[in-house]
Every structure is written in structure tokens, then in C-alpha cells.
Amino acid sequence: MPKHPARPHPGPGWSPLDDHLWYTCEILADVIQGTVGQRPLLATRAPLSAGDRALAVGLANRYTWRALGNGSYNRSQVVAFGSPAFVVGSLLGNAMGNSSRRRQAARDAQPRWVLDGGGELTVTPRKAYFAHTNAWLDLNWSGLSSIDLVDPDLLEASFHNTAGGGQVTVRLQTLWASLIFVLAALDAFPGHPRLLSRGWLPPDFEQRCAALGWPCQPVARLAVGSQT
């Protein structure tokens, strides 16, 4: 397959996300056509198994769907001595404090998206690896329970946590979100509606690239064709 030279910046109206989508199409074309070995080697700190290679490296933020607490809180007990007004005021203040702590504990017990931190993301044909001291991820496509593209730069995935048990749902905010989604879908979710409908790529992206004089690979169509 002929290779484009280093792509120049097309001009106004072209965003960093557009850049990543264009390169995503280039990478996916090589994956689908079996020419990944022709791509240049990329440096990464991610642990790679034999035969695997980095296709893209960049930054990402990890979010986890979880609660901040379990609903429990420390209930304060106050014994007050003194004038009736002082005793009433102390007890009332303590009751209000306990009520506030109870409401906060109830709020903390509700699951929400929690930012775990940022780190380096490496995408390979087999997995996405997110490097972080306490919240690292090794998302092998074969181990995923679900995957979807929430936004062009936001990927959501779930998997069974073999270390701690239970189902874990995470989001990665990264400009490589579309690349991760399509690679995972091609490998483990070939019937995914977003893959078959080509909904992972903006509908006018190929036309915009062509109008700017720098056409992209027709991988939205190739990805669907590779499943039939």
C-alpha cells in the first residue's frame, strides 16, 4: 500500500482531534490489510508481549464509575454541661453536624465518574495500556465485557477485575479513543452497532479530508467489509 509522506497541517478549522482521526484511518488501514509491520516503530514504556507493537502513544485521563464511600459516617456524641441555653445550643449544633455528615455520606455512596488521574496511553493491535502509579490499565480486547465510544475523544469499557473481583467500568479520555474502539470492536465485538453503522467516524470526515486535498483511508467501509 502506498504511504503518504508526513502529513502537513491542512489549515484553519482542522483540530488536533482531526489529526488523530486521520492517523487512526491510516493505522486501521494497515491493520485491516495486514501491513502493520511496515509502520515505523514507536517508543513506549508499556509492557509488550512478543509480537506486539505500539501503534499509537499519547496522553489520556482515566475515570472509574464508582462511589467515594459506603454510606457510613462517624456520628458525634456530645455531652454538654452549663446553662440551659448553652446545653440546647451544643446539642442542636451537634445534631446539625451529624445531619450534614449523614447527607454527605449518602452522596458519597452514589456512584459517579471519578477522575483517577492522567498518564501515558499506548495502543497496540491487541490492547490499550494506560500507565499510572495507582490506576493503571491493561485493556486486552479479549478480556473486555463491553466497549463503546461515548464521544470522539471518550471511550468507555467494562471488564471483570480478576484481582479484586466484580465488574469495573472505566472511561479513557484520549484523542486515540476512536482507534481503541475500532481495534477492540474488530477483534472482540465484530457485530457492534457503532462499528457496523460506521458511527465511530464523523459522517463528513472523509469528505472534509478530500476537500482539503489530503484524503484519508476509507477504513469505515473497510472495517465493515472485513466482517462479512
C-alpha positions as CSV (number, residue, x, y, z in Angstrom):
1,M,0.0,0.0,0.0
2,P,1.5,3.4,-0.9
3,K,2.3,5.6,2.1
4,H,1.6,9.2,2.5
5,P,4.6,11.4,3.5
6,A,4.4,13.2,6.8
7,R,1.0,15.0,6.6
8,P,1.1,18.8,6.6
9,H,-1.4,20.8,8.7
10,P,-4.4,21.4,6.4
11,G,-5.1,24.8,7.8
12,P,-7.9,26.7,9.7
13,G,-10.7,24.5,11.0
14,W,-8.5,21.5,11.4
15,S,-8.3,20.3,15.1
16,P,-5.9,18.0,17.0
17,L,-8.8,15.5,17.1
18,D,-9.0,15.7,13.3
19,D,-5.2,14.9,13.2
20,H,-5.7,11.8,15.4
21,L,-8.7,10.7,13.3
22,W,-6.7,10.9,10.1
23,Y,-3.8,8.9,11.6
24,T,-6.4,6.5,13.0
25,C,-7.6,5.8,9.5
26,E,-4.0,5.3,8.3
27,I,-3.3,2.8,11.2
28,L,-6.6,0.9,10.7
29,A,-5.9,0.5,7.0
30,D,-2.7,-1.2,7.8
31,V,-4.3,-3.4,10.5
32,I,-7.1,-4.5,8.2
33,Q,-4.8,-5.1,5.2
34,G,-2.1,-6.9,7.2
35,T,0.6,-4.3,6.6
36,V,1.1,-3.2,10.2
37,G,4.7,-4.4,10.1
38,Q,5.5,-1.6,7.6
39,R,4.7,1.0,10.2
40,P,7.6,2.8,12.0
41,L,8.4,1.5,15.5
42,L,7.2,3.8,18.3
43,A,8.9,4.2,21.6
44,T,6.7,3.3,24.6
45,R,7.1,2.4,28.3
46,A,4.2,-0.1,28.1
47,P,5.0,-3.8,28.7
48,L,4.5,-5.5,25.3
49,S,4.3,-9.2,24.7
50,A,6.2,-11.0,22.0
51,G,5.0,-10.0,18.5
52,D,3.0,-7.0,19.8
53,R,3.9,-3.4,18.9
54,A,2.9,0.1,19.6
55,L,0.6,1.7,17.0
56,A,0.0,5.0,18.9
57,V,1.2,6.6,22.0
58,G,-0.3,9.7,23.7
59,L,-1.8,11.1,26.8
60,A,-5.1,10.0,28.5
61,N,-7.2,10.6,31.6
62,R,-8.8,7.6,33.4
63,Y,-12.2,7.8,35.0
64,T,-13.8,5.0,37.0
65,W,-17.5,4.6,37.7
66,R,-17.5,4.1,41.5
67,A,-18.7,5.5,44.8
68,L,-16.5,7.6,47.1
69,G,-17.8,5.9,50.2
70,N,-20.1,3.2,51.5
71,G,-22.7,5.4,53.3
72,S,-21.1,5.2,56.7
73,Y,-20.0,8.2,58.8
74,N,-18.8,9.0,62.3
75,R,-21.6,10.1,64.4
76,S,-20.6,12.6,67.0
77,Q,-21.9,12.3,70.6
78,V,-21.9,15.5,72.7
79,V,-22.4,15.7,76.4
80,A,-23.0,19.3,77.4
81,F,-23.0,21.0,80.8
82,G,-23.8,24.6,81.7
83,S,-26.7,26.9,81.3
84,P,-29.9,25.6,79.5
85,A,-29.2,27.8,76.6
86,F,-25.6,26.5,76.2
87,V,-26.7,22.9,76.5
88,V,-29.5,23.4,73.9
89,G,-27.1,25.2,71.6
90,S,-24.5,22.5,71.9
91,L,-26.9,19.7,71.3
92,L,-28.5,21.5,68.3
93,G,-25.1,22.2,66.8
94,N,-24.1,18.5,67.2
95,A,-27.4,17.3,65.6
96,M,-26.9,19.6,62.7
97,G,-23.3,18.4,62.3
98,N,-24.4,14.8,62.3
99,S,-27.1,15.6,59.8
100,S,-24.6,17.2,57.5
101,R,-22.2,14.3,57.8
102,R,-25.1,11.8,57.1
103,R,-26.1,13.7,53.9
104,Q,-22.5,13.8,52.7
105,A,-22.1,10.1,53.4
106,A,-25.3,9.4,51.4
107,R,-24.0,11.5,48.5
108,D,-20.6,9.7,48.6
109,A,-22.3,6.4,48.4
110,Q,-23.8,7.2,45.0
111,P,-21.6,6.0,42.1
112,R,-20.3,8.6,39.7
113,W,-17.4,9.1,37.3
114,V,-14.3,9.7,39.4
115,L,-11.1,11.0,37.8
116,D,-8.3,8.7,38.8
117,G,-5.5,10.6,37.0
118,G,-3.6,11.1,33.8
119,G,-0.9,9.1,32.2
120,E,0.7,7.7,29.1
121,L,-1.5,5.6,26.8
122,T,-0.2,3.0,24.4
123,V,-2.4,1.4,21.8
124,T,-1.3,-1.9,20.1
125,P,-3.2,-4.3,17.8
126,R,-4.1,-6.4,20.9
127,K,-4.7,-3.9,23.8
128,A,-4.6,-0.4,25.2
129,Y,-2.2,0.1,28.1
130,F,-2.7,3.1,30.4
131,A,0.3,3.9,32.7
132,H,-0.4,5.3,36.1
133,T,1.1,4.7,39.5
134,N,-2.2,3.6,41.2
135,A,-4.8,3.4,38.4
136,W,-3.0,1.6,35.6
137,L,-5.0,-0.3,33.0
138,D,-4.1,-3.2,30.7
139,L,-7.2,-3.5,28.4
140,N,-6.8,-6.6,26.4
141,W,-9.5,-6.8,23.8
142,S,-10.3,-10.4,24.6
143,G,-10.9,-9.5,28.3
144,L,-13.5,-6.8,27.7
145,S,-17.1,-7.2,28.6
146,S,-18.2,-4.2,26.7
147,I,-16.9,-1.2,24.8
148,D,-18.3,2.0,23.3
149,L,-17.4,5.4,22.1
150,V,-19.2,8.0,24.2
151,D,-17.7,10.9,22.4
152,P,-15.0,11.2,19.7
153,D,-12.4,11.6,22.5
154,L,-14.1,9.5,25.2
155,L,-14.0,5.7,25.3
156,E,-16.0,3.5,27.8
157,A,-15.2,-0.1,28.6
158,S,-16.0,-2.7,31.2
159,F,-14.2,-5.8,32.3
160,H,-14.1,-8.3,35.2
161,N,-11.5,-7.4,37.7
162,T,-9.7,-10.7,38.4
163,A,-7.6,-9.2,41.2
164,G,-10.4,-7.7,43.3
165,G,-13.5,-9.3,41.8
166,G,-16.5,-7.7,40.4
167,Q,-17.2,-5.7,37.2
168,V,-15.3,-2.5,36.6
169,T,-16.4,0.3,34.2
170,V,-13.8,2.8,33.1
171,R,-13.5,5.7,30.7
172,L,-10.5,6.9,28.9
173,Q,-10.4,10.5,27.7
174,T,-8.0,10.5,24.8
175,L,-7.7,11.7,21.2
176,W,-7.0,8.0,20.3
177,A,-10.5,6.9,21.6
178,S,-11.7,6.0,18.1
179,L,-8.6,3.9,17.3
180,I,-9.1,1.9,20.5
181,F,-12.8,1.4,19.9
182,V,-12.4,0.1,16.3
183,L,-9.4,-2.2,17.2
184,A,-11.3,-3.7,20.1
185,A,-14.6,-4.0,18.1
186,L,-12.9,-5.7,15.1
187,D,-11.3,-8.2,17.5
188,A,-13.9,-8.9,20.1
189,F,-17.2,-7.1,19.1
190,P,-17.5,-7.6,15.4
191,G,-21.3,-7.1,15.5
192,H,-21.1,-3.8,17.5
193,P,-23.7,-1.4,16.1
194,R,-21.3,1.5,16.1
195,L,-18.8,-0.5,14.0
196,L,-21.4,-1.7,11.5
197,S,-23.0,1.7,11.2
198,R,-19.6,3.4,10.8
199,G,-20.7,5.7,13.7
200,W,-17.2,5.9,15.2
201,L,-16.1,8.4,12.5
202,P,-17.8,11.8,11.9
203,P,-20.0,11.4,8.9
204,D,-18.4,14.2,6.9
205,F,-14.8,13.4,7.9
206,E,-13.7,11.7,4.7
207,Q,-15.3,14.5,2.6
208,R,-13.6,17.2,4.6
209,C,-10.2,15.5,4.2
210,A,-10.7,15.2,0.5
211,A,-11.8,18.8,0.2
212,L,-8.6,19.9,2.0
213,G,-6.5,17.9,-0.5
214,W,-5.4,15.2,1.9
215,P,-7.8,12.2,1.6
216,C,-7.9,9.6,4.3
217,Q,-8.1,5.8,4.0
218,P,-11.7,4.6,3.6
219,V,-11.5,2.4,6.7
220,A,-15.0,3.0,7.9
221,R,-16.1,1.0,4.8
222,L,-13.2,-1.4,5.0
223,A,-13.9,-2.2,8.7
224,V,-17.4,-3.2,7.9
225,G,-16.3,-5.2,4.8
226,S,-13.8,-7.1,6.8
227,Q,-16.6,-8.6,9.0
228,T,-18.5,-10.0,6.0
